[in-house]
Structure formats: C-alpha cells, structure tokens
Amino acid sequence: MSFDHEVGPPILRPKRRWSMNKSDVIAAMADRAGVSNKDAGGCLDAFFDVVAGEVAAGGDKVSIPGWLSFEQVTRAARMGRNPRTGESIHVPATKACKVSVGSKLKAAAKSGGPAEAEAPEEAAEAAEAAPESPSW
C-alpha cells in the first residue's frame, strides 16, 4: 500500500466508555443470582414499579441503606428569564424525583471496584494461589 503523502503518528483517541443498558443489567443480575434472564427482568421491573409508585404517591422515602435513596421533592415557584428576549417569566412549582447515592456506592466508585472488600486472609490466599506473571 503506498501513500502520496507522509503518514504521521497514529491519532490517539480516548477509550469509549460503554454504558450498561437495561438488558445488560438484567443479564448481569441473572448470571450472578443463577436465575433466568426472564426472572431477573421481572425482579428489576418490580423494583422499578415499587420505587415509581412510592415516589409518584409522594409517600415515604425509598431507601436502600448504603446504596441509593429515592424521594419526591417539590421545587418552589420562581421567577425566571427568557434567554432570547430577556423577559421575566413565572416558573410554576413542580415535583421532581431526588436520587441520593449512599456510602457503599460512593466507595465503589472511588475505588473502581466492588464496595465490599475481601477479608485480609482471603486476599492473601488468593495472592498465593495466583500463578506468577512473567517479568518481561
């Protein structure tokens, strides 16, 4: 293959971070729990229904200690500004869902791994059982 121009160094692009969609989450849940994707999907849908029902009703805060909490909040009415015309407009009060992250999820995000660390004995056993990697 020939080029009429010089080829420079390769362009380094940042790694694309893929997000998990609902079917990916269902597959991961099914794999970890040892159940079918249909059963895991049913559990996830039931969880969403319970949370949505409680938040929509304005009932109690739905809390999974250490992980997440969901609650309905009311945003007060306020005066806003139309950015195009500069005219002041009234923004009415509205209801929204507030999602708060718990300490275990924060710790998992900071460490880049699961929130619950292995016990020191288990970690030492795993290190001994692991084959030595070649030092190239």
SULDAJO-V100990 format. One record per helix or strand of 2 or more residues. SS is the DSSP state (alpha for helix, beta for strand). FROM is the first residue (numbers start at 1). LEN is the number of residues. If there is no record, write none. Layout:
ss->(SS	SS)
from->(FROM	FROM)
len->(LEN	LEN)
//
This chain:
ss->(alpha	alpha	beta	beta	beta	beta	beta	alpha	alpha)
from->(22	37	62	68	78	88	94	103	120)
len->(12	21	3	8	4	4	8	9	10)
//
